[in-house]
């Protein structure tokens, strides 16, 4: 049992579930190796703890968004390769090299700036096959083969890999599938063109989480799951080709801080958007938008769990608190409230919050702020796998 006494709000991350979910991805992807994407604190799940579990279970490559995230893993003892997926100021080239990190080449001009430092750097080249975010263009409208040739010829850059990214691999409609398949074809064409010109492109990777679930093993060197090893997708309402036996790893909990009775006509919270129409009992909860519960979902019917009982949030969510209608329930100050997770036979899913805030689960998890303590359960060993469920 976790000792969360005295905590106002906290998350619980099941490391055994992380190991289990990783094994599920590995079963689907066969010989394709896994690059664990742990950017933004592993989507709020705890980058260091999750990376240690992944590394213990055979993951030898990690992806992060920033230099600072990569350094956090290095300082925590993660020795596997780490790819910085975004831009880093070339002035930090020495720090990248000293910590044996791999920097993404975002375009040709950036490669020149890195090379101009005179510091030998490990790099992966980003190929833009249609995302139009970063990368050297390799699209039907513009194939910059000379740009790739130039980057691969730079003596101070050790170009060890190449990758691209899918923007609509989550969409199974025909137009989106054709776009994703075109991207795959373009990426394979680029690899062939480089090889035909005597260039070893290095490790190739393009599949993100939905690229994994909808396309399976495509024969590239690595795939890049993020939320999948957390046991969820961006939205559980989106159909996928391969349903895996995932176990959601994260629970978000708080406490009842006060219980009071209201008479008809009394209102709740900022803006007075809730008015009691009959005698009601209101519980104040110790979580707010400052902890990551979106204010946007106020008064939209989200239910939380208190002692295995459902209670509906009422009134506007405040920075540090919110309120729930607990009329007729046995609720007392100090009781644990489950915002996301299991409580008895009931489960509160992250998707419910996400849908009400018109977002994706990635953002909902990333909203959980640093002031919310993370507690970890389990050992993260792959042994003793258990059956999960597809609810998140």
N, C-alpha and C positions, 0 to 999 in steps of 0.2 A: 504494500500500500504506500502511496506517495504521502509524504508529510507536507501538505500544503497549508497547514494551520497558519493563520495570520495573513494569508495572501488575499488580496482584494480581487484579483483577476490573474489567470495563468493559462498556459497551454500545456498539454500533455502530448508528447510525441512517442509513439510506439515504435521503437527501433526494430523489433522483431517483424513488425508489419513492413517496414522499409526493406528488410532483407527478403521477405516473402514476395513483395511486389517486384523487386529486382529479378528474382528467380522467374517470375511469370514473364517478364519482358525477355529474359534470356531464352526461355523455351520457344517463344515465337520467333526470335531473331536468329536462332541457330548459330552459325560461326561468326556472324557480324558482332564485333566487339562493342562495348557500351562506354560512351563518354557520359559521365554523370554531370548533368547541368545543375549547378548549385548556386546560381546567381541570386542576388537579393536575399541572402541568408537562407538559401535553399527554399525559396518561396515562403519565407517566414517560418520554416520548420527547424532551422538551426543548421547552418552550413557545416560547421566543424563536426558536430555529432553525426550528421547524416553522411558526410564524406568519410569519416572513419568507418562507418558501417559498410559503405559501398566499397571502400578500399579493402576492408577485411574480407569482403565477399567477391574479390577478384576484379573490381573496376580499377583500371590503371591509367585513366585519363579523366580529367575534370574540365568543365567549362564554366567560366565566370564572366561577369560583365565588365569588371574594372580591375585595375592594378591593385587597388586597396583590398578588394575581395580575394585576389590571388595571394597577397601577402598574409592575410589572415589565415589562410589554409597552410601556408608554409610555416608560419609561426606556431601553428598548432601541431606541426609534425607531419603533415601530409607531404609525402615524397614523390607521389606519382606526377606525371605530366599535367600541367595546368595551362589551358588555352584561354587567353583574354579575348573574348568574342567581340569587343568593341574597340574604340579608339583610345590610345594612350598618348599623352604628350611625348614627342620624341626626346624632350629634355629628360625624361625618365628612363631613357634607354639603358643606362648603367644599372639602374635598379632592377629592370627586367632581366638583364643578363646575369647579374649577381645572384638572383634568386632562381635561376634556371627556369624561367617562365617562357611561354610561347605567345608571341604577339600576332594578332590578326593584321594582315595588310589590307587596309580598307579601300585603297585605290593606288594608282601609279604615283601620283604626286606624294602621297604619304610614304610609299616605299622609298622614294628618293630622299625624303626627309630623314627616314630611319637610317638609310645607308650613309647619309652625309655625316652622321655622328661618328662614323668610323668604328663603332662598337659592333662586334659580331652578335647577331641576334637570331634566335630560333623563331621561325614564323610559319603561319599557315595563310594561304592566299584566299581571300573571299571572292567568289565568282557570283556576279549578279545575274541570275537566270530569270528574273521577273519580279523579285520582291521590290526592287528599286528603292533600296534603303542605303546600304553600303555595298562595296564590291566593284570589281572590274567587270564591265559589261560583257556578257555573253548571251545575247538575246537575238531573236530573228532580225530585229531592226538595227542592231549594232553589235558586231562581234569584234572585240578589240584584241585580236590575237597578238599584235605587236606589243600591247601593254603587258600581256602575260609573259611574252618572250623577254621583255625588258626586266620585269621583276625577277624572273627565274635566273637571269644572267648576273644579278647583282652579287658581288663577291662577299659582301659583309652580311648578307641575309641568307640564312640557312633555311630555305623553303622546304619544310618537311611535310607539308600537307596542303590540301585545297578543299574548300567546302562551299556549299550554297545553302539556300533556305527556302522552305515551302510556305507561301502565305495562305493557301486554301486547301491544304491536305486534310482538313477537318470536314470538308464539304464533299458529299458523295454525289451531288448533282452532276449531270453530264458535262456541263461547261467547266465546272471546277475540276473534275477529274481529267478532262482533256488538258487543262492548263498545267496541272501537276505532272501529268505524263509528258507534256512538252518540256517542262523544266528538267525532268529526269533525262529525257533524250538529249537536251542541250548540254547538260552536265557530262553525260557519257561521251558526247561528241567532243567536248573540250578536252576531256582526259585523253581521248584517242589522238586528237590533233597534237597535243603536247608530246605524247609518246612517239608519234610518227616523226616529230622533229627532234628526237633525241633527248627530250626532257622527261625526267622522272617526276611526275606531279606530286608524289608522296602519298600520304594517307588521304583517302577520299571519304567525305561524309556529307550527307544532305538531309537525312531523315530526322525530323523532330517527333514529338510524341504522337501526333495524329498521323504522321508519315509512317510511323511504326505500326499503329493499330489498323490502318487502312491498306497498307501495302506490304507488310511483312518483310521478310528477308529479301533485300534487293541486290545483295552481293557487294555492297560497299564495305570499306574497312571498319567504319564505326557508325553507330547511330547515336542520337542525342536526346534521350528521354529526360524530362524534367519532372513534371507533376506525376508521371506514371508511377515512379517508385514511391510516391507519396500515397498512391492508391486511389487517385482521382484523375478525372480529365477536366478540361476547361468548362465543360457543361455536360451533365449526365443525360440531358435530353437530346444531345447530338448522337445520331446512330453511328456505329463503327462496324467495320467488317469483322474484326477479331475481338470478341469479348473475352477479357481475361479475368481471372479470379483475384481481383484486387481487394485489399483491406485498407480503408482510410486510416492514415497514420496519426492525424492530428485531431485533438479535442481542444475546445476553447471553453473555459469555465469561469464563473464569477460567483459572488455570494449575494444573498439577500442582506441588505443593510438596515432595512426598516420596513415595518408593515403598518398601514394605517387604514382606517375606514373613512370613506367619503360619503357624503349625503348627496341626493339629487341636486344638480345645479353647480356643484363644485367642479373645477377644471384642473387639468394636469399639465405641468411643464410649460416651457417657453411657447408663446404664441397662443396658448389656451385652445389648442386644436382638438382636445378631447374634453367633453363635458359628460359627467356622470348623469345618466337618465334615471337611475335607480340607485339604491344603496350598493356600493361596491367596496371591495377590499383591494388596495393597491400595495404592491411590494416595490420598494426601491432596490435597484440592482447596482453593483459596483463596477459597471463597465459603460463606456461611452465611446464617442467617435475619436477621442484622444487615444483610445486603446485599439481602434481599428474597426469598430462597429459603425457602418456608414450611417450618417444622419439622414441620407436620402431614403432609407427604408422606414423612417418614422411613420406611424399610423397606417402601415400597409398590411398589417395582419401577421407579421412574423411571430411564430410561437417558439418559446424556449421551454426547457424541461426543468422542473423543480420537484425533486423526490419522485421522479418517474411520471410526473403529471404535466400536462401541457398548460402553458400560461401565455397569453397574448400580450406583446409589448403595446404600451398605451402612451400616447403623448409623444412630443418630440424627444429624440435622443439627445442628451446633453454631452458635453465634452468628457465627463468622467462618470456619468450615471445615466440610467434610464429606468423606466418604470414598467411594471407588468400588472395586468388584472389577474388577481389570484382569488377572486370571489369563490367561496365554497371549497377552497383547497386548504389543506393543513400545511401552512407555511410559516416559518419563523426566521427571525434574524440569524444569520450565520449559515443558513441552509445553502448547499451548493446548487448553482444554476448552470445548466449545460446549454451553451449557445450553439456549439458544434460538437457532436459526439453522441455516445450511447449513455442512456440512463435507464436502467431496468430494461423493459421490453421496448422502450421508445428510442428513436434516433432523430436527432436534429442535424440536418445536412447542410453543408456549406452551400450547396446549390440553391437552397431556399433563400439565403441571404443574397447570393449572386443574382438570382432572377429578379428579386425585388429592387436591386440596385442597378439593374440593366447592364451588368458587366460580365466578367468571366471569373472563374474560380482563381485563376492566377492572381488577379488583382485583389480579390477578397483576402486571400492568404497574405499577400504582400502588404496589405493595409495593417495587419497586426503589428503594432508598433514595438519599439525596443523596450519600452517600459513594462511590457508584459513578460513576466518571467517564463522561461521555457523549462519544463521538467521532462526528463527522458525516462522511459521504462523499457525493460527488456535488455538483451545483450546484443541484439543485431546479428545473431548467428543464423545461418540459413537452415540449420537443422531444426526439426520439430515444426515444419510448415503446417499451417492450419488453414482450413477453408475460410474464405472471406465472403464478401458480398459486393454487389455492384453499387450499392448506395454510397453516397459520399457526403 
